[in-house]
Amino acid sequence: MYKNYEVIDAHCHIYPEKIASKAVGGTDRFYDIVSKCLGTTEDLLARGKKAGVDHFIVQSVATTPHQVKSINEFIAKSVDEHKGMLTGLGTLHPDSEDQKGDVEHLISLGLQGVKLHPDIQQFAIDDKRCLQIYNLCEEKGLPVLMHTGDNRYDYSNPNRLLPVLKKYKNLTVIGAHFGGWSMWEDACKVYAGIENFYVDCSSSLYAITPQAAKEVIRTYGAQHVLFATDYPMWDPSEELERFMAIGLTEEENEMIFSKNVRKIFDIK
């Protein structure tokens, strides 16, 4: 518990120990940062316990289709080994030759949704290759946590995501980084009021002021916002301090820390 709140971190990346350092280094180079965390399940749980985080939504991203099966099996195994602490999301890739089979496999593993990263996986959100993914996720009731926003590229910006949200109105989409990394305040004006769209606050609070974060949250409505760290990029203790500096009401904090994410996922 953190300050008497139940806290669920809705956006964490974990990797097998033997490749964790390489995986974290690749992300660091992509975003020109230096992560403070190791990227392993054990490091996440240790840092989370110290910070007062109660539960974690974990995932990883396949950069090629042949990685999908092994990554999903790793995430499922990690969830099983740490019962009650982790909820797992699967990965998919738009170039897979068997999207239906990949979706059925991740469901059979007990994974509760899908993580996509258009900028790293290099596809536009509205690319026709992705439509079967959205169709399947909507049909199966699988929420999609999606990296959104990057002013360096045109894969995941509002012009790409908005048509998908309008078409798939029964698909729950979580836009990471307040719906638009590097364009936080502009993105919220585009997406506000879309009922099937949620956002998380990961990889955002380091870059915008507490007042700006408060305005973004209240533009969306606290009922559409999830607390998240983007571990291993950021340490849970530091992110909780940044979040509390925003100065939201107790009711808003409770929604963002746990109530909203519990509406989306079956968290034990």
Beta strands, then each sheet from edge to edge (+ up, - down):
strand 1: 8-13
strand 2: 55-59
strand 3: 86-88
strand 4: 90-91
strand 5: 114-116
strand 6: 144-146
strand 7: 173-175
strand 8: 197-200
strand 9: 225-226
sheet 1: 1+ 2+ 3+
sheet 2: 4+ 5+ 6+ 7+ 8+ 9+
end
